[in-house]
């Protein structure tokens, strides 16, 4: 059982994938990739939601990709409402690494004409958002915990 299971409530959000504009292969710094995997592992669901407040964006991490949505961009399609994906990091290429410090090959999938600018900004703002989320989870896990040490009598 996940140790954070009782700390979060589960909601469902809908996201729309617009028509892809372009793709680009890059290497994601290992520190970002590793933090994403850690937060996903700690999640009580198959997704981890990371608010990027400085950009008014939200990242949604799953095992195959990380999508980035504009919190203000809402759309309706076939009677369903949700946010539009602006950019995605396709993690399908990462395969095996020989070291945890090795950069991870990914594909950036652009769904917006501003995609390159969004990605450039994400490279500085997303690591900060990951750190904030990670620290918040650590704090939640530490709340209300005490330890008692007793002698063990055989």
Helices and strands as residue ranges (DSSP letters): G 5-7, E 15-16, E 22-28, H 30-42, E 48-52, G 53-55, E 57-61, E 65-77, E 80-90, E 104-110, H 115-142
